[in-house]
Amino acid sequence: MDYTSFFFRVGIIGLIVFALVLVLGIVLLVTALAKRRADGSMKKGKLVAGIVLMVASFIFIFFFAFVAVMSAVAKGTYNDEKLVSASDDIAEAFEEGDPDKICDMLAEEGVDGKAPSEKDVREMFSMIEGDVEDEIEYTFTAYHSNNDIKIVTIKFGPFETDEGEEYTLRVDYVVRASDDDTVGIQYIALEDDDSKLIDSGKKYVAPQPTYSGPKYGRHI
């Protein structure tokens, strides 16, 4: 399921609904101010209702606008040809049992801490019992972006081997960065039955401001 398109539609629908609510609030407020009683007093019910609807509408309009804009930005990131190609290559490397392909994709330097090592990657492959039977599906679960870096978290699997074992792979991949040496795989972890077997590199902890986008799947 394309979650980014779903959230974008939710954002647009929310904007339309609360724009109408805002109009209703304005109408109630104007009516209360225009139609005064003979003694000059106003109908407080309409006045209060109008103010409440207007305030609530402004809050929700901001929220749904944020959802729509960020979902559009997320989808643009997830459709980046470089990211899609890298994700396909990672999946294929594990399908083929080829650690060299992953080693070639490792970042030369860590964004915050150590970068993944080739030794850890080769050990990771040695821990997988059997050969991967089917195409590995993957999902973009989140991305973080600021002026210096754009990094996507990718979940591969779960996938099974012909030995009946099941694994999940998690990767933080830097798509763009001000420092080219940090582009590539920043963090990679192999899990078995939800327990971590081995990881390499340091998982990215995003500073503020940042945006963590909704998940978006490929191959599914």
LUMDO-411157 format. One line per field, with one value per residue (C-alpha): x, y, z; residue in one letter. Coordinates in steps of 0.25 Angstrom, whole numbers. Example, Ala and Ser with C-alpha at 12.3 -4.5 7.8 and 13.67 -1.06 7.14 Angstrom:
! residues 2
xx (49; 55)
yy (-18; -4)
zz (31; 29)
type (A; S)
END
This chain:
! residues 220
xx (0; 5; 4; 9; -2; -12; -7; -7; -22; -25; -18; -26; -39; -36; -33; -46; -54; -48; -48; -64; -64; -56; -66; -78; -71; -69; -84; -88; -79; -83; -98; -96; -89; -99; -112; -113; -125; -133; -125; -112; -108; -103; -107; -95; -98; -95; -83; -76; -79; -74; -61; -59; -61; -51; -40; -42; -42; -29; -22; -27; -24; -10; -9; -15; -7; 6; 1; -2; 11; 20; 14; 17; 31; 32; 27; 37; 48; 44; 43; 57; 64; 76; 69; 61; 73; 81; 69; 68; 83; 83; 71; 78; 91; 84; 76; 89; 97; 107; 114; 123; 111; 107; 122; 123; 110; 115; 117; 132; 129; 118; 109; 110; 119; 126; 122; 118; 130; 132; 136; 123; 116; 123; 120; 105; 104; 111; 100; 89; 86; 82; 79; 68; 57; 48; 50; 52; 41; 45; 38; 42; 38; 43; 52; 59; 63; 69; 78; 90; 85; 74; 74; 63; 61; 58; 52; 55; 46; 44; 49; 51; 63; 62; 66; 53; 59; 53; 61; 58; 68; 68; 76; 79; 83; 88; 82; 88; 98; 107; 118; 119; 127; 114; 106; 102; 99; 100; 94; 91; 85; 80; 69; 64; 50; 50; 64; 76; 87; 97; 98; 108; 110; 102; 87; 84; 77; 71; 73; 62; 57; 54; 43; 40; 31; 20; 24; 24; 26; 33; 31; 18)
yy (0; 14; 21; 34; 35; 31; 42; 52; 49; 50; 63; 69; 64; 69; 83; 83; 79; 89; 100; 98; 98; 111; 117; 113; 119; 132; 132; 129; 140; 151; 147; 149; 162; 167; 163; 170; 170; 182; 185; 184; 170; 159; 144; 139; 124; 128; 137; 126; 115; 123; 126; 112; 107; 117; 114; 99; 100; 108; 97; 86; 93; 95; 80; 75; 84; 79; 64; 67; 75; 65; 53; 59; 62; 47; 41; 50; 45; 30; 31; 36; 27; 26; 21; 11; 6; 4; -3; -12; -15; -18; -28; -35; -36; -44; -52; -56; -57; -46; -38; -31; -24; -19; -15; -6; 1; 5; 19; 23; 31; 31; 43; 42; 31; 19; 15; 0; -9; -19; -30; -28; -30; -42; -48; -44; -52; -64; -64; -66; -81; -86; -79; -68; -75; -63; -49; -40; -30; -16; -4; 10; 12; 26; 37; 49; 61; 75; 84; 75; 61; 52; 38; 27; 15; 2; -11; -23; -35; -43; -53; -68; -78; -92; -96; -91; -79; -65; -52; -37; -27; -12; -2; 13; 19; 33; 38; 52; 59; 71; 61; 51; 42; 39; 35; 20; 10; 16; 5; -9; -20; -34; -40; -54; -55; -41; -42; -35; -44; -34; -19; -10; 5; 14; 16; 31; 39; 51; 65; 75; 80; 68; 60; 45; 41; 30; 17; 14; 0; -5; -19; -21)
zz (0; -4; 10; 5; -5; 6; 16; 5; 2; 17; 18; 6; 11; 24; 19; 11; 23; 32; 22; 22; 37; 37; 28; 37; 49; 42; 38; 52; 57; 47; 50; 65; 63; 52; 58; 72; 81; 83; 96; 88; 94; 85; 84; 92; 87; 73; 77; 85; 75; 64; 71; 76; 61; 56; 66; 64; 49; 49; 57; 49; 36; 40; 44; 31; 23; 30; 27; 12; 10; 17; 10; -3; 1; 6; -7; -15; -6; -7; -22; -23; -34; -26; -13; -21; -29; -16; -9; -21; -20; -5; -7; -18; -10; 1; -10; -16; -4; -9; 3; -7; -13; 1; 5; -8; -3; 11; 15; 16; 29; 39; 41; 56; 60; 53; 39; 36; 34; 23; 34; 41; 27; 24; 38; 36; 23; 30; 40; 30; 30; 16; 3; 1; -6; -12; -16; -3; -1; 5; 11; 13; 28; 30; 26; 32; 25; 28; 21; 23; 21; 15; 21; 19; 28; 20; 25; 17; 19; 27; 17; 18; 14; 9; 23; 28; 36; 35; 36; 35; 31; 35; 28; 29; 16; 13; 0; 0; 9; 9; 12; 0; 9; 18; 6; 6; 16; 30; 38; 36; 45; 43; 52; 55; 61; 65; 72; 67; 62; 58; 54; 49; 48; 57; 55; 52; 63; 56; 62; 61; 52; 44; 38; 40; 28; 27; 22; 7; 1; -12; -17; -9)
type (M; D; Y; T; S; F; F; F; R; V; G; I; I; G; L; I; V; F; A; L; V; L; V; L; G; I; V; L; L; V; T; A; L; A; K; R; R; A; D; G; S; M; K; K; G; K; L; V; A; G; I; V; L; M; V; A; S; F; I; F; I; F; F; F; A; F; V; A; V; M; S; A; V; A; K; G; T; Y; N; D; E; K; L; V; S; A; S; D; D; I; A; E; A; F; E; E; G; D; P; D; K; I; C; D; M; L; A; E; E; G; V; D; G; K; A; P; S; E; K; D; V; R; E; M; F; S; M; I; E; G; D; V; E; D; E; I; E; Y; T; F; T; A; Y; H; S; N; N; D; I; K; I; V; T; I; K; F; G; P; F; E; T; D; E; G; E; E; Y; T; L; R; V; D; Y; V; V; R; A; S; D; D; D; T; V; G; I; Q; Y; I; A; L; E; D; D; D; S; K; L; I; D; S; G; K; K; Y; V; A; P; Q; P; T; Y; S; G; P; K; Y; G; R; H; I)
END
